[in-house]
Amino acid sequence: MNTNIRRILVAMLLGVCVYGGFAVYSGLGKIRDALATFHPSAFVIACCLAFGNYVLRFFKWEFYLARLGVKGVDKADSFFTFLSGFVLTVTPGKVGEVFKSLILFETHGVPMTTTAPIVVAERATDVIGIVALIVLGSLGFQGGLVWAGIGSALVLALLVVVANRKLSLSLIGLSARLPGRFGQMAPKLEKAYESLATMLKPSNLALPSLLSAAAWMLECLSLWVILGGFGETTSVPLCTFFYATSTLVGAIVPVPGGLGVTEGSLMAQMTQIGHVAENNATAAMILVRFATLWFAVVVGFVALSIMKRRHPGLLANDGTKAP
């Protein structure tokens, strides 16, 4: 865990630099004046909405565990295991959330090759849900459907690759020819693909994608609530479009937690499309990222602490006994 904690601290330092840069660029005095008029209750509500996002996504986790035939994990352990994955939510594309597969392996002996593909399925259905929100949010202004088209194309490409068993196994076969550990991973990738293909069947996509759309809509509302705390009257559809597109762009670009990319996209859209005052936009961006990104990291550490109390031997060997 020490290495992971160092990575999180580096990401937090990067976040401080990013937010500090935006604040300096916008003017520290203006940001201070904006925060002076902000209603703190809006931030609390935003955090509650973000936690609602986590609860809905937990239902997805449970759905996939059931589809893969994983049994013997009580609901409390499953919930805290899921939340523990947020410890590494600042990894690029949130792929560090596969950490919860390690926890499930150590506490209940469930093979990581069985559950790790759930993270990929979660990301795929998240993208589907977010694209749906982009489409809904884009209906209110001209040019928004271009972004929706780009996102839809990415989703379609992903599903085509996964759905085509021959193509997927061919790509995995290419990895077997690579030297060293990359080549040795091919058998595990084949087993992982079987789990992923099961989860991304059309019959297993509808409910998780609907849950994703509802979950991410709550975080879009977090932005709307925080902007309202500054007295801005930006509409819900616009806030939905701003937050969903920024989240998608931040997930695509391989930087920790989308730092810098998500913030820049949010700022540009709020000021240029939503006509939000620059000082309010900067302060709102910082607050909504604390309520949705860094709040998740805190929740992850709390959940992991609870899991370690429930299972004292958890991570005793720093994860070295994982396959």
C-alpha positions in Angstrom: 0.0 0.0 0.0 2.9 2.3 0.6 3.6 2.7 -3.2 -0.1 3.4 -3.8 -0.3 6.0 -1.0 2.8 7.8 -2.5 1.0 7.8 -5.9 -2.1 9.3 -4.3 0.0 12.0 -2.6 1.7 12.8 -5.9 -1.8 13.1 -7.5 -3.0 15.3 -4.7 0.1 17.5 -5.1 -0.7 17.7 -8.8 -4.3 18.6 -8.0 -3.1 21.4 -5.7 -0.9 22.8 -8.5 -3.8 22.5 -11.0 -6.3 24.3 -8.8 -3.7 26.8 -7.7 -2.9 27.6 -11.3 -6.6 28.1 -12.2 -7.0 30.3 -9.1 -4.0 32.5 -9.9 -5.1 32.8 -13.5 -8.6 33.9 -12.5 -7.4 36.1 -9.7 -7.1 35.1 -6.1 -9.0 38.2 -4.9 -12.0 37.4 -7.2 -12.1 33.8 -6.0 -12.1 35.0 -2.4 -14.9 37.3 -3.1 -16.9 34.6 -4.9 -16.4 32.2 -1.9 -17.5 34.9 0.5 -21.0 34.8 -1.1 -21.2 31.0 -1.4 -23.7 29.0 0.6 -21.8 26.2 2.3 -24.9 24.0 2.4 -24.6 23.6 -1.4 -21.3 21.8 -0.9 -22.7 19.4 1.6 -25.6 18.6 -0.7 -23.1 18.1 -3.6 -21.2 15.5 -1.4 -24.4 13.7 -0.6 -25.3 13.5 -4.3 -21.8 12.2 -5.0 -22.3 9.5 -2.4 -25.6 8.6 -4.0 -23.5 8.0 -7.2 -21.4 5.5 -5.3 -24.5 3.7 -3.9 -26.0 3.3 -7.4 -22.7 2.1 -8.8 -22.5 -0.5 -6.0 -25.7 -2.0 -7.3 -23.9 -2.5 -10.6 -21.0 -4.2 -8.8 -23.5 -6.6 -7.1 -25.2 -7.2 -10.5 -21.9 -8.3 -12.0 -20.9 -10.4 -9.1 -24.2 -12.3 -9.4 -23.8 -12.7 -13.2 -20.3 -14.2 -12.6 -21.6 -16.6 -10.0 -19.6 -15.1 -7.1 -21.2 -16.2 -3.9 -20.4 -16.2 -0.2 -19.7 -12.4 0.1 -22.0 -10.7 2.6 -23.5 -7.4 1.6 -21.5 -5.3 4.1 -18.2 -6.8 3.0 -19.2 -6.3 -0.7 -20.2 -2.6 0.0 -17.0 -1.7 1.8 -14.9 -3.7 -0.8 -16.5 -1.7 -3.6 -15.9 1.7 -1.8 -12.3 0.7 -1.0 -11.6 0.8 -4.8 -12.0 4.5 -4.6 -8.6 4.7 -2.8 -7.1 4.5 -6.3 -9.7 6.6 -8.1 -7.1 9.1 -9.1 -5.4 6.6 -11.5 -5.8 7.1 -15.2 -9.3 6.0 -16.3 -9.8 4.9 -12.7 -8.3 1.5 -13.6 -6.8 1.4 -10.1 -10.2 0.4 -8.9 -9.2 -3.1 -9.7 -7.8 -2.9 -6.2 -11.2 -4.1 -5.0 -10.6 -7.3 -6.8 -7.4 -7.8 -4.7 -9.4 -7.1 -1.6 -12.1 -9.7 -2.6 -9.3 -12.2 -3.3 -7.7 -11.7 0.0 -10.9 -11.7 2.1 -13.0 -14.3 0.3 -10.6 -16.1 -2.1 -12.3 -15.0 -5.3 -9.8 -15.2 -8.2 -8.8 -11.7 -9.5 -9.1 -13.0 -13.0 -12.8 -13.5 -12.4 -13.6 -10.1 -10.9 -11.0 -7.7 -12.4 -13.0 -7.5 -15.7 -15.8 -6.0 -13.7 -13.8 -2.8 -13.7 -13.7 -2.8 -17.5 -17.4 -3.5 -17.7 -18.1 -0.7 -15.1 -16.1 1.7 -17.2 -17.9 0.6 -20.4 -21.3 1.1 -18.9 -20.2 4.3 -17.3 -19.3 5.6 -20.7 -22.6 4.5 -22.2 -24.5 6.3 -19.3 -22.4 9.4 -19.7 -22.9 9.6 -23.4 -26.6 9.3 -22.9 -26.4 12.2 -20.5 -24.4 14.2 -23.1 -27.1 13.6 -25.7 -29.8 14.7 -23.3 -27.8 17.8 -22.2 -26.9 18.7 -25.8 -30.5 19.1 -26.9 -30.7 22.6 -25.5 -28.1 24.3 -27.7 -26.5 24.1 -31.1 -23.3 22.1 -31.6 -23.7 19.9 -28.6 -24.6 16.8 -30.7 -21.0 16.8 -32.1 -19.7 15.7 -28.7 -22.4 13.2 -28.4 -21.5 11.7 -31.8 -17.8 11.4 -30.8 -18.7 9.7 -27.5 -21.2 7.3 -29.2 -18.5 6.3 -31.7 -16.1 5.4 -28.9 -18.7 3.3 -27.2 -19.6 1.5 -30.4 -16.0 0.7 -31.1 -15.4 -0.7 -27.7 -18.5 -2.9 -27.8 -17.7 -4.2 -31.3 -14.2 -5.3 -30.2 -15.5 -7.1 -27.1 -18.5 -8.7 -28.8 -16.3 -10.1 -31.6 -14.8 -13.2 -29.9 -12.5 -14.0 -32.8 -11.1 -10.4 -32.9 -10.6 -10.2 -29.2 -8.8 -13.5 -28.9 -6.6 -12.6 -31.8 -5.6 -9.4 -30.0 -4.9 -11.4 -26.9 -2.9 -13.9 -29.0 -0.7 -11.1 -30.2 0.2 -10.3 -26.6 1.4 -13.9 -26.2 4.2 -13.2 -28.6 5.5 -10.3 -26.6 8.6 -11.0 -24.5 8.8 -11.3 -20.7 5.9 -10.9 -18.4 3.6 -9.4 -21.2 3.7 -12.7 -23.0 3.0 -14.7 -19.9 -0.2 -12.7 -19.2 -1.9 -14.1 -22.3 -3.6 -17.1 -20.6 -4.9 -14.9 -17.8 -6.2 -12.4 -20.3 -8.1 -15.1 -22.1 -9.8 -16.1 -18.9 -10.5 -12.5 -18.0 -12.0 -12.0 -21.5 -14.5 -14.8 -20.9 -15.8 -12.9 -17.8 -15.8 -9.6 -19.6 -17.7 -11.0 -22.6 -20.3 -12.4 -20.3 -20.8 -9.0 -18.6 -21.1 -7.1 -21.8 -23.7 -9.2 -23.5 -26.7 -7.1 -24.5 -28.8 -8.7 -21.8 -26.3 -7.6 -19.2 -25.8 -4.1 -20.5 -29.3 -2.5 -20.1 -29.6 -2.4 -16.3 -26.0 -1.4 -15.5 -26.1 1.3 -18.2 -29.3 2.7 -16.8 -27.8 2.7 -13.3 -24.7 4.4 -14.7 -26.8 7.2 -16.3 -28.7 7.7 -13.0 -25.5 7.6 -10.9 -23.6 10.2 -13.0 -26.7 12.4 -13.3 -26.4 12.8 -9.5 -22.9 14.2 -10.0 -24.1 16.5 -12.8 -26.6 17.8 -10.2 -23.7 18.4 -7.9 -22.4 21.0 -10.3 -25.8 22.5 -10.7 -26.2 22.8 -6.9 -22.8 24.3 -6.4 -23.3 26.9 -9.2 -26.7 27.7 -7.5 -24.7 28.2 -4.3 -22.9 31.1 -6.0 -26.2 32.5 -7.3 -25.8 31.3 -10.8 -28.9 30.2 -12.7 -27.3 27.7 -15.2 -29.9 25.2 -16.2 -29.8 21.5 -15.3 -29.4 20.4 -19.0 -26.4 22.7 -19.4 -24.8 21.5 -16.2 -25.4 17.9 -17.3 -23.7 18.5 -20.6 -20.8 20.4 -19.0 -20.1 17.8 -16.3 -20.7 14.7 -18.5 -18.5 15.9 -21.4 -15.7 17.0 -19.0 -15.9 13.6 -17.2 -15.7 11.7 -20.5 -12.7 13.8 -21.7 -11.0 13.3 -18.4 -11.5 9.6 -18.6 -10.1 9.3 -22.1 -6.9 11.3 -21.5 -4.4 9.1 -19.6 -3.7 11.4 -16.6 -4.5 10.7 -12.9 -8.1 11.4 -12.2 -8.3 13.5 -15.4 -6.5 16.2 -13.5 -6.1 19.4 -15.5 -8.2 18.0 -18.4 -11.5 17.7 -16.6 -11.0 21.1 -14.8 -10.0 22.9 -18.0 -13.0 21.5 -19.9 -15.4 22.5 -17.1 -14.0 26.0 -16.8 -14.2 26.6 -20.6 -17.7 25.4 -21.0 -19.1 27.2 -17.9 -17.6 30.5 -19.0 -18.0 30.3 -22.8 -21.3 28.4 -23.1 -23.0 28.9 -19.8 -21.8 32.5 -19.4 -20.8 31.9 -15.8 -18.7 34.7 -14.3 -15.0 33.6 -14.4 -14.4 33.9 -10.7 -17.6 31.9 -9.9 -16.7 29.3 -12.5 -13.2 28.8 -11.0 -14.5 28.4 -7.5 -17.4 26.1 -8.6 -14.9 23.9 -10.5 -12.7 23.5 -7.5 -15.6 22.8 -5.2 -17.3 20.3 -7.5 -14.0 18.4 -7.9 -13.5 18.2 -4.2 -17.1 17.0 -3.8 -16.8 14.3 -6.5 -13.1 13.3 -6.9 -11.3 13.9 -3.6 -14.4 13.0 -1.5 -14.3 9.6 -3.3 -10.7 9.1 -2.2 -11.6 9.9 1.4 -14.5 7.5 1.3 -12.2 4.9 -0.1 -9.7 5.2 2.7 -12.5 5.1 5.3 -14.0 1.9 3.7 -10.5 0.3 3.5 -10.0 1.0 7.2 -13.3 -0.7 8.0 -12.3 -3.7 5.9 -9.0 -4.0 7.7 -10.9 -4.0 11.0 -13.3 -6.7 9.8 -10.4 -8.7 8.3 -7.2 -8.0 10.3 -5.0 -10.0 7.9 -6.0 -7.9 4.9 -3.0 -6.5 2.9 -0.7 -7.8 5.6 1.9 -8.7 2.9 1.3 -5.4 0.9 -0.7 -7.4 -1.7 2.3 -9.6 -2.6 0.3 -12.8 -2.3 -2.1 -11.7 -5.0 -1.9 -13.7 -8.3 
